[in-house]
Amino acid sequence: MSVPTHTVTNMLTDTEARMLDLEASWWKYAGAKEAHILAAFDMTATRYYQVLSRLIERPEALAAQPMTVRRLLRLRDERRALRREAVR
């Protein structure tokens, strides 16, 4: 039996939900994304991306924003593949 989407979505913290919202529409914000990350989440861009990388692995994130999470996973996998190719 699967868990209803609204229940799974509620398992995200407010910060996690806002992170996914930012990733879904970051181009709408004026200025550098890193400055917005610092102001909105009180964390460095490096820390933000570490937290985001773990977040997009969670089924709750996929249930909350499937298109955004799939896009982020695809982009991350592409970057990893490029790094592997560069090492060869």
N, C-alpha and C positions, 0 to 999 in steps of 0.2 A: 504494500500500500504506500503510495507516495504522499508526501506532506503538501498541503495546499500552498500555493505560491505566496499568499499573503502572510502565512505563518513563517515560511523560510525567510522572506524579506525582512520580517520583524526581528530576525536573529542577528542582523547586522547592527553594529553600533551606529549612532548618529554620525560619527566621524567617518566611518567606512562608507555609509550611504552618501555622504557629502563628497567623499573622494571619487566615488563612481559618477556622481552627478557632474563633478568638475571634468572628469575624463570624457564624459559624453558631450560636453559643450564648452570646452576650454577656449575655443577660438572666439567666443562671444565676449570675452573679457579683454579690456584694453590693457596694454602693457605686457611685460614679461610674465610668463606663466610661473616662473620661479618666485617672483615677487608676490604673486597671488597665493601661491602655496604657503609661503612664509606667513603672510598676513592671515590667511584663512585657517591654517592648521598649526601654526606656531612650531613648524619643523622645517629643517633644511630640505632642499630639493632631493638631496641624496637619501635622507631618511624617508621622505615621502615615497620615493620610488621603491625603496626596500619594503616598506609596508604594503604598497600597492601590489608589488610582485607576489607577495604571500596572499593578499586578499583575492586576487583574480584566480587563484587555485581553488578557492572555496566554492562549494555548490550553492551557498547562500548568495554569493555575488552573481553567479551565473543566473540564478533564478530572479534576482532583482533587476539586472540589466544585461540580458543575454547578448544583445548586439555589441554593446560596449566591451563586455568581458571577452567575447570571442575576438573582437578586433585587437584588443590589448594582448591576448595570448598569441595571436598570429604575428603581430609586430615583434613581440619578444622572441618568438621562435625564429623569425627571420634574422633578427640581430644576432642571436646565438649562432645560427648557421654561418653568417658572415664572419664572425669571430673565429669559428672553427676553421673556415677556409683560409683565413689570414695566417693562422698558425702553421698550416701545412707548408 
